[in-house]
Amino acid sequence: MFLIGILVVVAIFGELFHRLNPWKKPEPAYEDLVAQIKAADWYRELYEDEACRYVLEHDSHVHAYYAGTYEAQRLLTQKGFQLGLIDYVKQQASKASPTHR
């Protein structure tokens, strides 16, 4: 019982230090991350195609790829996640009706 109490106290202090750590880098703002995504070469290349642009602007699944800070950071740093979005956009653009091309 005493050991469990010590572990609980250590866990509480560890969590407090983690949250109040003065050396921790601040999280980037979500708007800055979205701006970085939209400035990336692969995004601009997709945006140049009219059908892909329509998918990028109107598809809710595309917005889910960078719905939050974690997802936006993941989209900026992980090539596989970027390729997944690119493939999805191209697939949806190829399915789009000729009026959106």
C-alpha positions as a Python dict, from the first residue, in 0.01 Angstrom:
ca = {
    (1, 'M'): (0, 0, 0),
    (2, 'F'): (286, 233, 86),
    (3, 'L'): (453, 157, -249),
    (4, 'I'): (133, 239, -438),
    (5, 'G'): (109, 572, -254),
    (6, 'I'): (467, 660, -351),
    (7, 'L'): (398, 570, -714),
    (8, 'V'): (88, 790, -719),
    (9, 'V'): (279, 1086, -572),
    (10, 'V'): (564, 1039, -822),
    (11, 'A'): (312, 1020, -1109),
    (12, 'I'): (142, 1340, -995),
    (13, 'F'): (472, 1528, -968),
    (14, 'G'): (583, 1392, -1305),
    (15, 'E'): (263, 1515, -1471),
    (16, 'L'): (293, 1857, -1306),
    (17, 'F'): (653, 1891, -1423),
    (18, 'H'): (555, 1781, -1774),
    (19, 'R'): (278, 2042, -1795),
    (20, 'L'): (473, 2326, -1631),
    (21, 'N'): (813, 2251, -1786),
    (22, 'P'): (972, 2589, -1867),
    (23, 'W'): (1210, 2435, -2124),
    (24, 'K'): (936, 2277, -2334),
    (25, 'K'): (891, 2426, -2680),
    (26, 'P'): (553, 2589, -2728),
    (27, 'E'): (311, 2429, -2971),
    (28, 'P'): (291, 2614, -3303),
    (29, 'A'): (-38, 2784, -3378),
    (30, 'Y'): (-282, 2587, -3591),
    (31, 'E'): (-315, 2871, -3841),
    (32, 'D'): (64, 2875, -3891),
    (33, 'L'): (65, 2502, -3957),
    (34, 'V'): (-215, 2531, -4213),
    (35, 'A'): (-26, 2815, -4383),
    (36, 'Q'): (285, 2594, -4399),
    (37, 'I'): (81, 2310, -4549),
    (38, 'K'): (-67, 2538, -4814),
    (39, 'A'): (279, 2675, -4895),
    (40, 'A'): (430, 2328, -4943),
    (41, 'D'): (532, 2234, -5296),
    (42, 'W'): (315, 1923, -5310),
    (43, 'Y'): (6, 2117, -5199),
    (44, 'R'): (65, 2396, -5452),
    (45, 'E'): (113, 2138, -5726),
    (46, 'L'): (-223, 1981, -5639),
    (47, 'Y'): (-388, 2323, -5615),
    (48, 'E'): (-286, 2411, -5973),
    (49, 'D'): (-510, 2135, -6112),
    (50, 'E'): (-870, 2255, -6122),
    (51, 'A'): (-1028, 1920, -6026),
    (52, 'C'): (-782, 1872, -5739),
    (53, 'R'): (-842, 2230, -5624),
    (54, 'Y'): (-1214, 2162, -5604),
    (55, 'V'): (-1150, 1851, -5391),
    (56, 'L'): (-903, 2037, -5167),
    (57, 'E'): (-1152, 2315, -5102),
    (58, 'H'): (-1479, 2120, -5070),
    (59, 'D'): (-1409, 1766, -4949),
    (60, 'S'): (-1456, 1717, -4576),
    (61, 'H'): (-1221, 1418, -4576),
    (62, 'V'): (-937, 1640, -4697),
    (63, 'H'): (-998, 1880, -4410),
    (64, 'A'): (-983, 1585, -4170),
    (65, 'Y'): (-621, 1531, -4274),
    (66, 'Y'): (-533, 1856, -4094),
    (67, 'A'): (-829, 1898, -3859),
    (68, 'G'): (-615, 1965, -3554),
    (69, 'T'): (-264, 2064, -3454),
    (70, 'Y'): (-147, 1703, -3427),
    (71, 'E'): (-277, 1611, -3772),
    (72, 'A'): (-133, 1927, -3929),
    (73, 'Q'): (211, 1859, -3780),
    (74, 'R'): (186, 1500, -3898),
    (75, 'L'): (98, 1616, -4249),
    (76, 'L'): (401, 1844, -4254),
    (77, 'T'): (651, 1592, -4121),
    (78, 'Q'): (544, 1248, -4241),
    (79, 'K'): (589, 1174, -4610),
    (80, 'G'): (351, 877, -4594),
    (81, 'F'): (70, 1092, -4457),
    (82, 'Q'): (133, 1348, -4733),
    (83, 'L'): (126, 1076, -4998),
    (84, 'G'): (-200, 945, -4855),
    (85, 'L'): (-361, 1287, -4891),
    (86, 'I'): (-220, 1331, -5241),
    (87, 'D'): (-351, 991, -5351),
    (88, 'Y'): (-692, 1060, -5198),
    (89, 'V'): (-722, 1400, -5368),
    (90, 'K'): (-616, 1263, -5706),
    (91, 'Q'): (-856, 969, -5674),
    (92, 'Q'): (-1148, 1196, -5585),
    (93, 'A'): (-1055, 1441, -5860),
    (94, 'S'): (-1059, 1162, -6118),
    (95, 'K'): (-1409, 1064, -6000),
    (96, 'A'): (-1532, 1424, -6018),
    (97, 'S'): (-1786, 1513, -6279),
    (98, 'P'): (-1666, 1692, -6595),
    (99, 'T'): (-1830, 2014, -6474),
    (100, 'H'): (-1565, 2047, -6201),
    (101, 'R'): (-1273, 1984, -6436),
}
